[in-house]
């Protein structure tokens, strides 16, 4: 009987789920220990760790079991599956939209790999599509945003697969000027979608091309490949609205809700919307984890100037060492995509050293492998 009891005990221990949590917000004096360290927003908490909340303090967590926990001080609270089970249920998978790994939100750009489908430096006479770009959209009449081409007299907007003729726009008819928010530092143009047209929804992607002419008789200059856009169907839009309504109903502060919503958009492929929401969150509170995540989305969308700027901001800020290392690796991926292989090798080498210094051996090895791939492409 004792042997049976021991076996049952061992089985229970094996089947007991391992949990983690992320602190969505802290107020007052909140620490994690042992060793004791100050708690911070979006900090990872592991199974068995104790959260110490002083009188008048408050900590809010989202468990990996998708349970919402609020702890008010004075209290000592240990993270476990049983402790999380007493929290409020939230929509399945919500934890993954804010869980942090290696200095960025893990579901976005989690792979350390570099892509082989790359492009060279941007031609100033070629408009770059900024939004929507390689994304899913909930709306069927999106505003189109692109980089302004100096001296352009006409732009042509074409949605391949939409069954509509290209739209020719005189340069003076587009709203052009200095970009703001995520487009700061760019001269941009934008144009609302025509009121008498509607993009078709469904599983088949559309390809957006924006070209510019420097004279009416001149050839059209555009990116070699159009950017891919998928218009969500009714079922996907309804599911998205239902998820967003559940997030809005959470007893969370406005910034936390915004980050949960941004993560939901990103995890479902609505990357253009996610990019704007993460940028808005950064305007409210600078956060290296959020900034690296924004840069990851920009890089995966082919918005290399945005990604480069945001990664450099994190590297130069000298803050979270994991976020810094991941930003350095991000700079390597951007340089690789722009065929700047020597710079890519140097960034990956630096990222590998930074990861190794903080004990992230797997990430260090991945960065070193990428450095070798970049080095192999340097012309001899």
C-alpha positions as CSV (number, residue, x, y, z in Angstrom):
1,X,0.0,0.0,0.0
2,X,2.8,2.3,0.8
3,X,4.4,1.6,-2.6
4,X,1.0,2.4,-4.3
5,X,0.7,5.6,-2.4
6,X,4.2,6.6,-3.4
7,X,3.5,5.9,-7.0
8,X,0.2,7.9,-6.9
9,X,2.1,10.7,-5.3
10,X,4.7,10.7,-8.0
11,X,2.1,10.5,-10.7
12,X,0.3,13.5,-9.2
13,X,3.6,15.5,-9.1
14,X,4.3,14.7,-12.7
15,X,0.7,15.6,-13.9
16,X,0.6,18.9,-11.9
17,X,0.9,21.6,-14.5
18,X,3.8,24.0,-14.3
19,X,2.6,27.6,-14.3
20,X,4.1,30.9,-14.9
21,X,2.6,34.4,-14.8
22,X,3.3,37.9,-15.9
23,X,2.8,41.0,-13.8
24,X,0.5,43.2,-15.8
25,X,0.8,46.1,-13.3
26,X,2.2,46.9,-9.8
27,X,1.5,49.7,-7.5
28,X,3.2,50.6,-4.2
29,X,5.9,48.4,-2.7
30,X,5.9,45.0,-4.4
31,X,8.9,42.6,-4.4
32,X,9.8,39.1,-5.6
33,X,12.1,37.0,-3.6
34,X,14.3,35.1,-2.7
35,X,16.7,36.8,-3.5
36,X,14.5,39.8,-3.1
37,X,14.1,42.1,-6.1
38,X,11.7,44.9,-7.0
39,X,8.8,43.8,-9.1
40,X,8.0,45.7,-12.3
41,X,5.3,45.8,-15.0
42,X,5.5,42.8,-17.4
43,X,8.0,40.9,-15.3
44,X,7.9,37.2,-15.5
45,X,7.0,35.2,-12.4
46,X,7.9,31.5,-12.2
47,X,6.3,28.7,-10.2
48,X,7.1,28.8,-6.5
49,X,8.2,32.4,-6.5
50,X,6.7,34.5,-3.7
51,X,5.3,38.0,-4.3
52,X,5.5,40.3,-1.3
53,X,3.0,43.1,-1.4
54,X,3.4,45.7,1.3
55,X,0.5,47.5,2.9
56,X,-1.3,49.8,0.4
57,X,0.5,47.9,-2.4
58,X,-1.2,46.0,-5.3
59,X,0.0,43.5,-7.8
60,X,-2.0,42.2,-10.8
61,X,-1.0,39.0,-12.6
62,X,-2.1,37.0,-15.6
63,X,-1.3,33.3,-15.1
64,X,-0.3,31.0,-17.9
65,X,-3.5,29.1,-17.1
66,X,-5.4,32.2,-18.3
67,X,-6.5,33.3,-14.8
68,X,-6.5,36.9,-13.6
69,X,-5.1,37.5,-10.1
70,X,-5.2,40.7,-8.0
71,X,-3.2,40.8,-4.8
72,X,-3.7,43.6,-2.3
73,X,-1.2,44.2,0.5
74,X,-0.2,43.3,3.0
75,X,0.2,39.8,1.5
76,X,2.7,37.1,0.6
77,X,1.5,35.1,-2.4
78,X,3.2,32.1,-3.9
79,X,2.7,31.2,-7.6
80,X,1.3,27.8,-8.1
81,X,-1.4,26.1,-10.2
82,X,-3.7,26.0,-7.2
83,X,-3.2,29.6,-6.4
84,X,-3.9,30.6,-10.0
85,X,-7.0,28.5,-10.1
86,X,-8.6,30.8,-7.6
87,X,-8.4,33.7,-10.0
88,X,-10.8,35.0,-12.5
89,X,-11.0,33.1,-15.8
90,X,-10.0,35.1,-18.9
91,X,-10.3,34.2,-22.6
92,X,-8.1,31.2,-23.6
93,X,-4.6,32.2,-24.9
94,X,-4.7,35.7,-23.5
95,X,-1.6,35.0,-21.4
96,X,0.4,34.5,-24.6
97,X,-0.3,38.0,-25.8
98,X,1.7,39.6,-22.9
99,X,4.1,36.8,-21.8
100,X,7.7,38.0,-22.0
101,X,10.7,36.0,-23.2
102,X,14.2,37.3,-23.9
103,X,13.1,40.9,-23.6
104,X,10.2,40.9,-26.0
105,X,6.6,39.5,-26.0
106,X,7.3,36.0,-27.1
107,X,4.6,35.3,-29.7
108,X,5.9,38.0,-32.0
109,X,9.3,37.4,-33.7
110,X,10.0,34.6,-31.2
111,X,12.3,32.8,-33.7
112,X,15.9,33.8,-33.8
113,X,16.1,32.7,-37.5
114,X,16.9,35.1,-40.3
115,X,14.9,35.0,-43.5
116,X,16.3,34.4,-47.0
117,X,13.7,36.5,-48.9
118,X,15.4,39.8,-48.6
119,X,15.5,43.1,-50.5
120,X,18.1,45.8,-51.0
121,X,18.2,49.4,-50.0
122,X,15.1,51.5,-50.7
123,X,15.0,53.6,-53.9
124,X,13.8,57.2,-53.0
125,X,11.8,57.2,-56.3
126,X,9.9,54.1,-55.1
127,X,7.0,54.6,-52.6
128,X,7.1,52.2,-49.8
129,X,3.7,51.0,-48.6
130,X,3.5,51.6,-44.8
131,X,0.0,50.6,-44.0
132,X,-1.7,48.2,-44.6
133,X,1.4,46.0,-45.1
134,X,1.6,42.2,-44.9
135,X,-1.4,42.1,-42.5
136,X,-4.9,40.9,-42.0
137,X,-7.5,43.7,-41.8
138,X,-10.9,43.8,-40.2
139,X,-12.1,46.7,-42.3
140,X,-12.9,46.6,-46.0
141,X,-12.1,50.3,-46.7
142,X,-8.6,50.9,-45.2
143,X,-6.7,54.2,-45.3
144,X,-3.6,53.6,-47.4
145,X,-0.3,55.2,-46.2
146,X,3.0,55.3,-48.1
147,X,6.3,57.1,-48.2
148,X,6.3,60.4,-50.2
149,X,8.4,60.4,-53.4
150,X,10.0,63.8,-54.0
151,X,9.0,65.2,-57.4
152,X,6.2,62.7,-58.0
153,X,3.3,64.0,-60.1
154,X,1.1,61.0,-59.8
155,X,0.6,57.9,-57.6
156,X,-1.2,54.7,-58.7
157,X,-2.8,52.4,-56.2
158,X,-3.7,48.9,-57.3
159,X,-5.3,46.1,-55.3
160,X,-4.4,42.9,-57.3
161,X,-7.1,40.3,-56.7
162,X,-9.8,42.8,-55.7
163,X,-11.4,42.9,-59.2
164,X,-11.1,46.7,-59.5
165,X,-9.2,49.0,-61.7
166,X,-6.1,50.8,-60.4
167,X,-6.7,54.2,-58.8
168,X,-4.7,57.0,-60.3
169,X,-4.1,60.0,-57.9
170,X,-2.5,63.3,-58.7
171,X,0.2,64.0,-56.1
172,X,-1.7,67.1,-55.0
173,X,-4.8,65.0,-54.2
174,X,-3.0,62.9,-51.6
175,X,-2.6,64.1,-48.0
176,X,1.2,64.4,-47.7
177,X,3.4,65.7,-44.9
178,X,5.6,64.8,-41.9
179,X,4.8,61.5,-40.3
180,X,3.8,61.2,-36.7
181,X,3.8,58.4,-34.2
182,X,5.3,55.2,-35.6
183,X,5.9,57.1,-38.9
184,X,7.9,59.9,-37.4
185,X,11.0,60.8,-39.4
186,X,9.2,59.9,-42.6
187,X,7.6,62.1,-45.2
188,X,4.3,60.3,-45.9
189,X,1.2,60.4,-48.0
190,X,-2.2,58.9,-47.2
191,X,-5.5,58.4,-49.0
192,X,-8.9,57.2,-47.7
193,X,-10.3,54.2,-49.5
194,X,-12.9,55.3,-52.2
195,X,-16.4,55.4,-50.7
196,X,-17.9,53.6,-53.7
197,X,-15.6,50.6,-53.4
198,X,-15.2,47.7,-51.0
199,X,-12.4,45.2,-50.7
200,X,-13.6,41.6,-50.8
201,X,-13.2,39.5,-47.7
202,X,-12.2,35.9,-47.6
203,X,-9.3,33.5,-47.5
204,X,-7.6,34.7,-50.7
205,X,-5.0,37.4,-50.2
206,X,-4.9,40.7,-52.0
207,X,-1.7,42.3,-53.1
208,X,-1.3,46.1,-52.7
209,X,0.9,48.0,-55.1
210,X,1.6,51.7,-54.9
211,X,3.6,53.2,-57.7
212,X,4.9,56.8,-58.5
213,X,5.5,58.7,-61.7
214,X,7.9,61.6,-61.9
215,X,6.2,62.7,-65.1
216,X,2.9,61.7,-66.6
217,X,4.6,59.9,-69.4
218,X,7.3,58.3,-67.2
219,X,7.2,54.7,-66.2
220,X,5.6,53.6,-62.9
221,X,8.1,53.0,-60.1
222,X,6.9,50.6,-57.3
223,X,8.2,47.9,-55.0
224,X,9.0,44.8,-56.9
225,X,6.5,42.7,-55.0
226,X,3.2,44.0,-53.7
227,X,2.4,43.7,-50.0
228,X,0.0,41.0,-49.0
229,X,-3.3,41.9,-47.3
230,X,-6.0,39.6,-46.2
231,X,-9.5,40.9,-45.4
232,X,-11.0,39.0,-42.5
233,X,-14.3,37.3,-43.1
234,X,-17.4,37.9,-40.9
235,X,-16.7,35.0,-38.6
236,X,-13.1,36.2,-38.0
237,X,-14.4,39.8,-37.4
238,X,-17.0,38.5,-34.9
239,X,-14.5,36.4,-33.0
240,X,-12.1,39.4,-32.8
241,X,-14.9,41.7,-31.5
242,X,-15.9,39.1,-28.9
243,X,-12.3,38.8,-27.7
244,X,-11.8,42.6,-27.5
245,X,-15.1,43.0,-25.6
246,X,-13.8,40.4,-23.0
247,X,-10.6,42.3,-22.6
248,X,-12.4,45.6,-22.1
249,X,-14.5,44.0,-19.3
250,X,-11.3,43.1,-17.3
251,X,-10.7,45.1,-14.1
252,X,-7.4,46.4,-15.6
253,X,-5.9,49.8,-16.1
254,X,-6.3,51.4,-19.5
255,X,-2.6,50.8,-20.5
256,X,-2.8,47.1,-19.6
257,X,-6.0,46.7,-21.6
258,X,-4.4,48.4,-24.6
259,X,-1.4,46.0,-24.5
260,X,-3.7,43.0,-24.2
261,X,-5.6,44.3,-27.2
262,X,-2.4,45.0,-29.2
263,X,-1.2,41.5,-28.4
264,X,-4.6,40.0,-29.5
265,X,-4.3,41.9,-32.8
266,X,-0.8,40.8,-33.4
267,X,-1.4,37.1,-32.5
268,X,-4.3,37.0,-35.0
269,X,-2.3,38.6,-37.8
270,X,-3.7,42.1,-37.6
271,X,-0.2,43.5,-37.5
272,X,-0.9,46.9,-38.9
273,X,-3.4,47.6,-36.1
274,X,-1.0,46.1,-33.5
275,X,1.8,48.3,-34.6
276,X,-0.3,51.5,-34.0
277,X,-1.5,50.3,-30.6
278,X,2.0,49.4,-29.4
279,X,3.2,52.8,-30.6
280,X,0.4,54.5,-28.7
281,X,1.3,52.5,-25.6
282,X,4.9,53.7,-25.8
283,X,3.7,57.3,-26.0
284,X,2.1,56.7,-22.6
285,X,4.9,54.8,-21.0
286,X,8.3,53.9,-22.4
287,X,9.0,50.2,-22.0
288,X,11.9,48.3,-23.6
289,X,9.9,45.1,-23.9
290,X,7.1,46.8,-25.7
291,X,9.5,48.7,-27.9
292,X,11.4,45.5,-29.0
293,X,8.0,43.9,-29.7
294,X,7.0,46.8,-31.9
295,X,10.3,46.6,-33.7
296,X,9.8,42.8,-34.2
297,X,6.4,43.4,-35.9
298,X,7.8,46.2,-38.1
299,X,10.8,44.0,-39.1
300,X,8.5,41.0,-40.0
301,X,6.3,43.4,-42.0
302,X,9.3,44.7,-44.0
303,X,9.3,48.1,-42.3
304,X,13.0,48.1,-41.8
305,X,13.5,51.8,-41.1
306,X,11.0,51.7,-38.3
307,X,12.4,48.5,-36.9
308,X,16.0,49.8,-37.1
309,X,15.1,53.0,-35.2
310,X,13.2,51.2,-32.4
311,X,15.9,48.5,-31.9
312,X,18.6,51.2,-31.7
313,X,16.6,53.1,-29.1
314,X,16.6,50.0,-26.9
315,X,20.3,49.3,-27.4
316,X,21.3,52.8,-26.6
317,X,19.0,53.2,-23.6
318,X,21.2,50.8,-21.6
319,X,18.2,49.3,-19.7
320,X,16.9,45.7,-19.6
321,X,19.8,43.5,-20.6
322,X,17.6,40.8,-22.2
323,X,15.7,43.4,-24.3
324,X,19.1,45.0,-25.3
325,X,20.4,41.7,-26.5
326,X,17.3,40.9,-28.4
327,X,17.3,44.4,-30.0
328,X,20.9,43.8,-31.0
329,X,19.9,40.6,-32.7
330,X,17.0,42.5,-34.3
331,X,19.5,45.0,-35.8
332,X,21.3,42.0,-37.2
333,X,18.1,40.7,-38.9
334,X,17.4,44.2,-40.4
335,X,20.9,44.5,-41.7
336,X,20.7,41.0,-43.2
337,X,17.4,41.8,-44.9
338,X,19.1,44.9,-46.5
339,X,22.1,42.8,-47.7
340,X,24.4,44.5,-45.2
341,X,26.1,41.3,-44.3
342,X,29.1,42.7,-42.5
343,X,27.0,44.8,-40.3
344,X,24.6,41.9,-39.7
345,X,27.5,39.7,-38.6
346,X,28.7,42.3,-36.2
347,X,25.3,42.8,-34.6
348,X,24.7,39.0,-34.3
349,X,28.2,38.6,-32.7
350,X,27.4,41.3,-30.2
351,X,24.0,39.8,-29.4
352,X,25.6,36.4,-28.8
353,X,28.1,37.9,-26.3
354,X,25.3,39.8,-24.6
355,X,23.1,36.7,-24.3
356,X,26.0,34.7,-23.0
357,X,26.8,37.3,-20.4
358,X,23.3,36.9,-18.9
359,X,23.2,33.1,-19.1
360,X,20.9,32.7,-22.1
361,X,23.0,30.0,-23.8
362,X,20.4,28.8,-26.4
363,X,19.8,32.4,-27.6
364,X,23.6,33.0,-27.7
365,X,24.0,29.9,-29.9
366,X,21.3,31.0,-32.2
367,X,22.8,34.5,-32.6
368,X,26.2,32.9,-33.2
369,X,24.7,30.7,-36.0
370,X,23.1,33.8,-37.6
371,X,26.5,35.6,-37.4
372,X,28.1,32.7,-39.3
373,X,25.3,32.8,-42.0
374,X,25.8,36.5,-42.4
375,X,29.6,36.1,-42.6
376,X,29.2,33.5,-45.3
377,X,27.4,36.1,-47.5
378,X,30.1,38.8,-47.3
379,X,31.7,39.1,-50.7
380,X,35.3,38.0,-50.8
